[in-house]
């Protein structure tokens, strides 16, 4: 971790260093949201549908394929 700080300080700008953290945080939120929506629903949410923007991943035991 200190190596990244030294590199960022040597370049004179913390912008690339901060950019990595921001992109990583956004990626973690998006991946976590997809995983949460595709997991078993918590109590009280069993009947709710998955939002259209969230892709279906793996087998969903509540889906009716035919």
C-alpha positions as CSV (number, residue, x, y, z in Angstrom):
1,X,0.0,0.0,0.0
2,X,2.8,2.4,0.8
3,X,4.3,1.8,-2.7
4,X,1.1,3.1,-4.3
5,X,1.2,6.2,-2.1
6,X,4.9,6.8,-3.0
7,X,4.1,6.5,-6.7
8,X,1.1,8.8,-6.4
9,X,3.1,11.4,-4.5
10,X,6.0,11.2,-6.9
11,X,3.7,11.9,-9.9
12,X,2.6,15.1,-8.1
13,X,-1.1,14.2,-8.4
14,X,-3.4,11.9,-6.5
15,X,-5.9,11.9,-9.3
16,X,-5.0,8.5,-10.7
17,X,-4.8,7.0,-7.2
18,X,-8.2,8.4,-6.3
19,X,-9.7,7.3,-9.6
20,X,-8.7,3.7,-8.8
21,X,-10.6,3.8,-5.5
22,X,-13.7,5.4,-7.0
23,X,-13.9,2.9,-9.9
24,X,-13.3,0.0,-7.5
25,X,-16.1,1.3,-5.2
26,X,-18.5,1.6,-8.0
27,X,-17.7,-1.9,-9.3
28,X,-18.1,-3.4,-5.8
29,X,-21.6,-1.7,-5.5
30,X,-22.7,-2.9,-8.9
31,X,-21.4,-6.5,-8.4
32,X,-22.9,-6.6,-4.9
33,X,-26.2,-5.4,-6.1
34,X,-26.4,-8.0,-8.8
35,X,-25.5,-10.7,-6.3
36,X,-28.0,-9.5,-3.8
37,X,-30.9,-9.4,-6.4
38,X,-30.0,-12.9,-7.6
39,X,-29.8,-14.3,-4.1
40,X,-32.6,-15.8,-2.1
41,X,-35.0,-13.0,-1.2
42,X,-35.0,-11.8,2.4
43,X,-38.2,-12.2,4.5
44,X,-40.9,-10.0,3.0
45,X,-39.3,-9.7,-0.4
46,X,-40.2,-13.3,-1.7
47,X,-42.9,-12.1,-4.1
48,X,-41.0,-9.2,-5.6
49,X,-39.7,-9.4,-9.1
50,X,-36.1,-8.8,-10.2
51,X,-35.6,-5.3,-11.7
52,X,-35.2,-5.3,-15.5
53,X,-31.7,-3.8,-15.3
54,X,-30.3,-6.7,-13.2
55,X,-29.2,-9.7,-15.3
56,X,-30.3,-13.2,-14.4
57,X,-27.4,-15.3,-13.2
58,X,-27.5,-19.1,-12.9
59,X,-30.6,-21.1,-12.0
60,X,-33.5,-19.3,-10.3
61,X,-35.7,-21.8,-8.4
62,X,-38.6,-19.4,-8.6
63,X,-38.7,-19.0,-12.4
64,X,-41.3,-20.5,-14.5
65,X,-39.7,-21.5,-17.8
66,X,-42.6,-23.3,-19.3
